[in-house]
């Protein structure tokens, strides 16, 4: 039954989006069809069935923190440790700052020689909930992802797995922690265990927001403009990509589905070699999105206002008005971690 309802809702909103798209290309540029959506918006209340079809609140935990306390402790220390880089200056936390919502607010991040990579550093907060890691999904989970930047010649620049392990073995703190965290292993100092520890720590980085309280039934958790923005977000079709527990992060989509988007980055195609994966990227989570700019895979979009407009244009073929942007932005603000607002 739930599947039938979901498919029906998908179809109805798809038809709406197509209808609006046709108006757009027919030259209708007034607020009734672009963002204001006055002719379609009967009130601002979103019913509970729709909410449950598209969203679910964050779980309380996705890792047994008591059972894995030592592993998580080791992972946090490794996450913050610049000695994982060749010049002892760059840690995971250098590009994914925990006090900046898991990002550095740079278009692209500088590596150990000051050179910058080609893609924006996505947030590590709630990342463990995603379908895969990196913009192109080349790592299956946070444990695998954590190992990539350490050996990347532009990023942390360590020459080999052996070099990393030899370095860690000489540090007193790790001499104690690795055997404790991997007490069942004959050789606790293994490169894969670095990823296991950092990944375990990242699995604790869940950020409940007021929207989660709203999903659990607290009608007063969202302000009126946030509720209005939520309804527009759903009605416009943004929710087809940005849904689920992370409000994104659970699918791959082409950037420029309706209106082509100019980028030399071929995205997931570089991983799969499949033609239809050109310019396909992992859909980012919208949790804490008001705090994690600049936006898109290349960090080329400076403001959330611009990101909303460009997503509407390139993904939905819509030209949205200022009120739409204002309301949707208000809703997105409700996705900010409650203890960090």
C-alpha positions as CSV (number, residue, x, y, z in Angstrom):
1,X,0.0,0.0,0.0
2,X,2.8,2.4,0.9
3,X,4.5,1.7,-2.4
4,X,1.3,2.5,-4.3
5,X,0.8,5.8,-2.5
6,X,4.5,6.7,-3.1
7,X,4.2,6.0,-6.8
8,X,1.0,8.0,-7.0
9,X,2.6,10.9,-5.3
10,X,5.6,10.7,-7.5
11,X,3.4,10.7,-10.6
12,X,1.3,13.6,-9.4
13,X,4.2,15.8,-8.6
14,X,6.0,14.8,-11.8
15,X,2.9,15.8,-13.8
16,X,2.8,19.1,-11.9
17,X,6.5,19.7,-12.6
18,X,6.0,18.9,-16.3
19,X,3.0,21.2,-16.4
20,X,5.0,24.1,-14.9
21,X,7.9,23.3,-17.2
22,X,5.6,23.7,-20.2
23,X,4.4,27.0,-18.9
24,X,8.0,28.1,-18.5
25,X,9.0,27.3,-22.0
26,X,5.7,28.8,-23.3
27,X,6.8,32.2,-22.1
28,X,4.8,32.5,-18.9
29,X,7.0,34.3,-16.4
30,X,4.6,35.5,-13.8
31,X,4.5,34.4,-10.1
32,X,1.5,32.1,-10.6
33,X,3.7,29.5,-12.4
34,X,7.2,30.3,-11.1
35,X,7.9,29.8,-7.5
36,X,4.8,31.7,-6.2
37,X,2.6,28.8,-7.3
38,X,-0.5,30.6,-6.1
39,X,-2.8,28.6,-8.3
40,X,-1.5,25.3,-6.9
41,X,-0.8,26.2,-3.3
42,X,-3.9,25.7,-1.2
43,X,-2.6,26.5,2.2
44,X,0.8,25.6,3.6
45,X,0.1,22.5,5.6
46,X,1.8,19.3,4.5
47,X,-0.2,16.2,5.4
48,X,1.4,13.5,7.6
49,X,1.2,10.8,4.8
50,X,3.2,13.0,2.4
51,X,5.8,13.6,5.1
52,X,6.2,9.9,5.9
53,X,6.5,9.0,2.2
54,X,9.4,11.4,1.6
55,X,11.2,11.9,4.9
56,X,12.1,10.1,8.1
57,X,13.7,11.6,11.3
58,X,17.3,10.8,12.1
59,X,17.8,7.7,14.2
60,X,19.1,8.2,17.7
61,X,22.3,6.3,16.8
62,X,23.8,4.2,14.0
63,X,26.6,2.7,16.0
64,X,26.7,1.2,19.5
65,X,28.8,3.9,21.1
66,X,29.2,2.0,24.4
67,X,30.4,-1.2,22.8
68,X,32.7,0.8,20.4
69,X,33.9,3.5,22.8
70,X,37.6,2.7,22.4
71,X,37.3,2.5,18.6
72,X,35.4,5.8,18.4
73,X,37.9,7.5,20.7
74,X,40.8,6.4,18.5
75,X,38.8,7.5,15.4
76,X,38.3,11.0,16.8
77,X,42.0,11.4,17.6
78,X,43.0,10.3,14.1
79,X,40.4,12.6,12.6
80,X,42.0,15.6,14.4
81,X,45.6,14.5,13.9
82,X,47.6,16.4,11.2
83,X,50.4,13.8,11.5
84,X,48.4,11.7,9.1
85,X,49.7,14.1,6.4
86,X,53.1,14.1,4.9
87,X,54.0,17.6,6.3
88,X,52.2,17.1,9.7
89,X,49.9,20.0,9.0
90,X,46.7,18.6,7.5
91,X,44.1,16.6,9.3
92,X,40.7,15.3,8.3
93,X,39.4,18.2,10.4
94,X,41.4,20.7,8.2
95,X,38.9,20.4,5.4
96,X,36.0,18.9,7.4
97,X,35.9,21.1,10.4
98,X,33.6,19.9,13.2
99,X,33.1,23.4,14.4
100,X,32.1,24.5,10.9
101,X,29.4,21.9,10.2
102,X,31.9,19.4,8.8
103,X,33.3,21.7,6.0
104,X,35.8,24.5,5.5
105,X,33.6,26.9,3.5
106,X,36.1,26.9,0.7
107,X,35.2,26.3,-3.0
108,X,37.9,23.6,-3.0
109,X,40.3,22.7,-0.3
110,X,44.1,23.3,-0.2
111,X,46.3,20.3,0.2
112,X,49.7,19.8,1.7
113,X,51.5,21.9,-0.9
114,X,48.7,24.5,-1.1
115,X,47.4,23.0,-4.4
116,X,43.6,22.6,-4.6
117,X,41.6,19.6,-5.7
118,X,38.9,19.9,-8.3
119,X,35.9,19.3,-6.0
120,X,34.3,20.9,-3.0
121,X,34.8,19.1,0.3
122,X,31.4,17.8,1.4
123,X,30.4,17.7,5.0
124,X,31.2,14.7,7.2
125,X,28.2,15.3,9.4
126,X,25.5,12.7,8.7
127,X,27.7,11.4,5.9
128,X,27.6,7.8,7.2
129,X,23.9,7.7,6.2
130,X,24.7,8.2,2.5
131,X,24.5,5.6,-0.2
132,X,28.2,6.0,-0.9
133,X,31.0,8.5,-0.4
134,X,32.6,11.3,-2.5
135,X,30.7,13.2,-5.1
136,X,31.2,10.4,-7.6
137,X,30.4,7.6,-5.1
138,X,33.7,5.8,-5.5
139,X,33.9,4.8,-1.8
140,X,31.2,2.5,-0.5
141,X,31.2,3.9,3.1
142,X,32.9,6.3,5.5
143,X,35.5,3.7,6.5
144,X,36.7,3.4,2.9
145,X,36.4,7.1,2.2
146,X,38.6,8.0,5.2
147,X,41.6,6.2,3.7
148,X,41.5,8.1,0.4
149,X,42.7,11.6,1.2
150,X,45.6,10.4,3.3
151,X,47.3,8.9,0.3
152,X,46.0,11.5,-2.2
153,X,49.1,13.3,-3.6
154,X,47.2,16.7,-3.7
155,X,45.5,16.3,-0.3
156,X,47.4,14.8,2.6
157,X,50.2,13.4,0.5
158,X,51.4,10.3,2.4
159,X,53.5,8.2,0.0
160,X,52.1,4.7,1.0
161,X,50.0,2.7,3.4
162,X,53.2,1.4,5.0
163,X,54.5,4.9,5.5
164,X,51.3,5.8,7.4
165,X,51.5,2.8,9.7
166,X,55.2,3.2,10.3
167,X,54.5,6.8,11.4
168,X,51.7,5.9,13.7
169,X,53.6,3.0,15.3
170,X,56.1,5.6,16.6
171,X,53.5,7.7,18.4
172,X,53.0,6.7,22.1
173,X,49.3,7.4,22.2
174,X,48.7,5.1,19.2
175,X,50.9,2.4,20.7
176,X,48.3,2.2,23.4
177,X,45.1,2.9,21.5
178,X,45.4,0.6,18.5
179,X,45.9,-2.6,20.5
180,X,42.9,-1.6,22.7
181,X,40.6,-0.8,19.8
182,X,41.6,-3.9,17.8
183,X,42.3,-6.3,20.7
184,X,41.0,-9.3,18.7
185,X,43.5,-8.8,15.9
186,X,47.0,-10.2,15.9
187,X,48.3,-7.1,14.2
188,X,46.2,-4.0,15.2
189,X,48.4,-1.6,13.2
190,X,46.9,-2.0,9.7
191,X,46.0,0.7,7.3
192,X,42.4,-0.5,6.9
193,X,42.0,-0.1,10.7
194,X,42.8,3.6,10.4
195,X,39.6,3.8,8.2
196,X,37.6,1.6,10.5
197,X,38.4,3.9,13.5
198,X,37.7,7.2,11.6
199,X,34.6,5.7,10.2
200,X,33.3,4.6,13.6
201,X,33.8,8.2,14.8
202,X,32.1,9.7,11.8
203,X,29.1,7.4,12.5
204,X,28.5,9.4,15.7
205,X,28.2,12.7,13.8
206,X,24.4,12.8,13.5
207,X,22.8,16.2,13.8
208,X,19.1,16.2,14.8
209,X,17.3,19.4,13.9
210,X,14.0,21.0,14.5
211,X,12.7,19.3,11.3
212,X,13.2,16.0,13.0
213,X,11.0,17.2,15.9
214,X,8.4,18.2,13.3
215,X,8.5,14.8,11.6
216,X,7.9,13.2,15.0
217,X,4.7,15.2,15.4
218,X,5.7,18.5,17.0
219,X,3.7,20.9,14.8
220,X,5.3,23.9,16.6
221,X,8.9,22.9,15.8
222,X,8.7,24.8,12.5
223,X,7.8,28.4,12.0
224,X,5.1,29.4,9.5
225,X,7.5,30.5,6.8
226,X,9.4,27.2,7.2
227,X,6.2,25.2,6.8
228,X,5.4,27.3,3.7
229,X,8.8,26.6,2.3
230,X,8.5,22.9,3.0
231,X,5.3,22.7,1.0
232,X,6.8,24.6,-1.9
233,X,9.9,22.3,-1.7
234,X,7.6,19.3,-2.1
235,X,5.2,20.8,-4.6
236,X,8.0,21.9,-6.9
237,X,9.5,18.5,-7.0
238,X,12.8,19.2,-5.1
239,X,11.8,16.3,-2.9
240,X,12.3,13.7,-5.7
241,X,16.1,14.0,-5.2
242,X,16.3,15.4,-1.6
243,X,14.4,12.9,0.5
244,X,15.0,10.2,3.1
245,X,16.6,10.4,6.4
246,X,19.5,12.6,5.2
247,X,17.2,14.6,2.8
248,X,19.5,13.6,0.0
249,X,22.7,11.5,-0.1
250,X,20.8,8.4,-1.2
251,X,20.9,8.6,-5.0
252,X,22.9,9.8,-8.0
253,X,21.5,12.3,-10.5
254,X,22.7,14.1,-13.6
255,X,23.5,17.7,-13.0
256,X,21.4,19.5,-15.7
257,X,18.5,17.1,-16.2
258,X,16.3,19.7,-17.9
259,X,18.6,22.6,-18.6
260,X,22.3,21.7,-19.4
261,X,24.8,22.6,-16.7
262,X,28.3,23.6,-17.9
263,X,31.0,21.6,-16.2
264,X,34.1,19.8,-17.4
265,X,33.8,17.4,-14.4
266,X,32.3,14.1,-15.7
267,X,31.4,13.0,-12.2
268,X,30.4,9.3,-11.8
269,X,31.5,8.5,-15.4
270,X,35.1,8.7,-14.2
271,X,34.3,5.8,-11.9
272,X,32.0,3.6,-14.0
273,X,33.0,4.5,-17.6
274,X,29.2,4.3,-18.4
275,X,28.1,7.0,-20.9
276,X,24.9,7.8,-19.0
277,X,26.9,8.6,-15.9
278,X,28.5,11.7,-17.4
279,X,27.9,14.7,-15.2
280,X,26.1,12.4,-12.7
281,X,26.9,13.2,-9.0
282,X,25.7,12.0,-5.6
283,X,22.8,14.2,-4.5
284,X,24.1,16.1,-1.5
285,X,22.3,15.9,1.8
286,X,20.5,19.2,2.7
287,X,21.0,18.8,6.5
288,X,22.9,21.9,7.8
289,X,22.9,23.2,4.2
290,X,22.6,26.9,5.2
291,X,26.0,26.5,6.9
292,X,27.9,24.5,4.4
293,X,28.4,26.7,1.4
294,X,29.8,27.3,-1.2
295,X,27.7,24.8,-3.1
296,X,27.8,22.2,-5.9
297,X,30.5,19.7,-6.7
298,X,33.0,22.5,-7.7
299,X,32.0,25.0,-5.0
300,X,31.2,27.5,-7.7
301,X,27.9,28.7,-6.3
302,X,28.5,31.1,-3.4
303,X,25.0,31.6,-1.9
304,X,22.1,29.3,-1.0
305,X,19.8,31.7,-2.8
306,X,21.7,31.1,-6.1
307,X,21.8,27.4,-5.4
308,X,18.1,27.2,-5.0
309,X,17.5,29.1,-8.3
310,X,20.0,27.1,-10.2
311,X,18.7,23.8,-9.0
312,X,15.2,24.8,-10.0
313,X,16.4,25.8,-13.4
314,X,18.8,23.0,-14.3
315,X,17.0,20.1,-12.6
316,X,13.3,21.1,-12.9
317,X,13.2,23.6,-15.7
318,X,11.7,26.2,-13.4
319,X,12.2,29.9,-13.0
320,X,11.5,30.7,-9.3
321,X,10.6,34.0,-7.8
322,X,12.1,35.7,-4.8
323,X,9.3,34.5,-2.4
324,X,9.9,30.9,-3.4
325,X,13.6,31.3,-2.7
326,X,12.9,33.0,0.6
327,X,10.5,30.4,1.8
328,X,12.5,27.3,0.7
329,X,15.6,28.9,2.3
330,X,13.6,29.3,5.5
331,X,12.6,25.6,5.5
332,X,16.3,24.6,4.8
333,X,17.2,26.6,7.9
334,X,15.1,24.2,10.0
335,X,17.6,21.4,9.0
336,X,20.4,23.0,11.0
337,X,21.6,20.9,14.0
338,X,19.6,22.0,17.1
339,X,22.7,22.3,19.3
340,X,24.6,24.3,16.7
341,X,21.9,26.8,15.5
